[in-house]
Amino acid sequence: MQNFKKLLSFILICAALFLGACASENTAAPIFVGEPSSARGENAFAAKAVFVAAIPDEANRIIARYGLKKKSENFYISKDIACVVTGVGGENVENALRQVRISPKIPIINIGYCGSNSHKIGDFFEVSKVSKIEDPKKSLKLSKSGAPCYTADFFVENAKISEPAVFDMELFYIRSAHGNTRSLKLVSDNLSKAEFKESIKNASWDKVLNAADEILKECGALQK
């Protein structure tokens, strides 16, 4: 019996060491994105603006337009412009922004698809303010004008919001984590998953990317 307890203890210790080693291997060191004067170290990068996108279809437009190079699984950068691919939803946003830590002085530009209760598929908007759909009276400002956005933890197919608005699954979490945020949204559907899947196949991003160019010029990340 005593030998059995010793054997069991030995097995549990070995299992704990093995799991710890696996966790260590799967946990990448955080990336820091800051101004040139503060970006020092192996995992530190200098940038003047950082795009944040939920899915590759959105991020690939930015990566291609500005010639960004992959540095990690979800982080791309050129000389002055970076992009973080978060995955869909608030939890993924929070995890991604813990992994890629962006200086408060660096503007974030959130780009992506959105649903709308009134605007046409293909319409483009800068977001003026964002709220959680469960608490629409509490809003966070992004810009002086534009469309209001409501963030949900699910794909919005029915909304009790009466004002013309757009809907997503990430922006409230991005803006909550980073005050210096702007958001450019392309309407992909009128609260329909089927419309979303179909419309993104041939979506035109010209207006979104042109607006992104102007924001980058404002912060010095792109030449005027």
N, C-alpha and C positions, 0 to 999 in steps of 0.2 A: 504493500500500500504506500509506504514511504517513497519507494522508487518511482511508483506511478505518479505521485504528486510532484516529484522532482522533474520527471519527464514532461508532465503537463506544464509546469512552470517554465521549463526550457523552451517548449514549443510556443508558448504565449509570448515570451521575450523575443524569440526569433521573428514571430509574426509582426510584433510591434515595430521592430527594427526595419523589417522589409517594407511595411506600409509607410513608415517615416521616410525611408529612402525614396519610395515612389512619389510621395507628396512633394519632396524636395525637388525631384527631377521635373515635376509637372508645374512647379511654381516659378514662373519667370521673374527676374528682377524687374521692379517698376521702371518705367521710362519717364523721364522728366523733359518737358518741353517748356523752354523759357526764352527770354531775350538773350541776344548774343553774349552779353556780359555775365549772365548767370548760368548759361548752359555749359556746364563743365562735367567731365567724367565720361565713362564708356557708354552709359545709357542716358546721356543728356544731349538734347538736340536744340538748336536755335531755330526759331521760326517767328514770323510776324503775324501769322493767322493759322488757325487749325479748323479744318472742316470736320464735322461729325455726321456720319451717315449710319443708318441702321443696317442696310443690306448691300451686298456687292453690286447689285444693279445700279444703285444710287452712287456708291463710292467710285465705281469704275469710270463714271463720267468725269469726276474730278481728277482721278489718277491719270487718265488719258489726256485731259485738257492741259494740265500743268506739269506733266512729265514726272510724276512722283515715283519714287523707288521704294520697294518693300524693305522694311527694316525688322519687322516682326510679324507675327500672325495677323495682327489687325492694325498695324501702324505703317504709314507710308509718308515719305517726306522728300522735298526737293530743297533748294537753297533757303527759301523763306516761307514755304507753304507746306503744311502737313495735313494728314487725313487719318481719322480714327474710325474704324468700322466696329460698331458696338454690338450688333445683333438687335433683334426686335424686343421691345418692351423695357420697362423701367429697371428691372433687376439686371438685365444685361448692360444697360447704360451705366448704372452705378458700378458694376464690376469693371467695365472697360475704363471708366474715368478714374478708378482707383489704380488700375494697371498703367494707364498713360496719364500722368499727372501734369496738368497744364497750368502754367502760371496765370494768376488772375489778371495780369496785365496783357495777356495774349487774347485777342478776340476769337471766339468760337463762331463758326458759321454752320448752322445746322441746315442741311439740304435733304429733301426727300419728298416722297409721295404723301398725299393726304386724301382723306375722303371729305365730302362736303354735303351739307343738307340743301344747298341751293345753287352753288357755283357749278359751271359746266366742266365736264372732263376736258383737261387740257389747259384750263385757266391757271394762271400763275399768280402767287401772292407773296409779299413779305408779311410776316406775322407781326402784329402790333402788341399782342398780349397773349398769355397762355394761362389756362386754368385746368385743374383736374375736373373731369366731367361729373364726378360725384359732388364737387364743391365749387360750382361755377362762379360764386360770388368772390372767391379768393383768387386773384389773378396776379401774375408777374409780368411786368412790362418788358418789351423787347425793342420796340421802335415807336416813333411818333404816329405813324399811320400804317394802315394795312388791315389784314383780316384777323379776327380773334381765332385762337386755336384752343381746342379742348382735347386734353390727353386722357386716354383710357387705358386700362390694363387688359383690353381685349379689342378685337377688330369691331369697330362701331358699325352696326347695321340698323340700329334704331336709336334715335336721339330725341330727347324732350327739349332740346335747345331750339328756341324759335328764331333767334337772330341768324342772319346769314353767317356761316362759320365754316372752319375746316377742322378736321379731326385726325389725330395721330396717336401713337403709342409711346413716344419718347420725349417730346419737347419739354414738358413740364419738369421731367427729371434732369434734363440737360441744363435748363435755366436755373433750377434749384441748386445745382452743383456749381454753376459758373455764371456769375452775374453779367459778365461781358459777353453776351450771346445775341446773335441775330439769326433769323430763320427764314429760309426761302422754301416755299412749298408749291408742289405741282399737283393739281387735282387729278387723281387717278380713277375716282369712282364716286358715285352718289350713294354711298353707304351700301355697297354690294361687293362681296368677295369675287363674284363672277366677273363683274366689270373691272375690278382691280387686276385680276389675272390677265384679262384680255387687253386692257388699255396699255399696260406697261410694255407690251410686245413692240409697240410702234410709237412710244411716247417721244415727243419732241422736247428736248431740254434747252433749246437755244435761249429762251427768255431767262430761264433760271441761271444758266452759265454766264450770260451777259450781265445779269444783276450781280452775280458773284464777282465778276471782274471789277465792277465798280466798287464793291466793298473792299476788295483787295487793294485797289488803288488808294482808297481812303486811308488804309492803315499802312501803306508803304510796302505791301508784299508783292505788288505788281506795278510796273512802270506805267505812268500815265501817258 
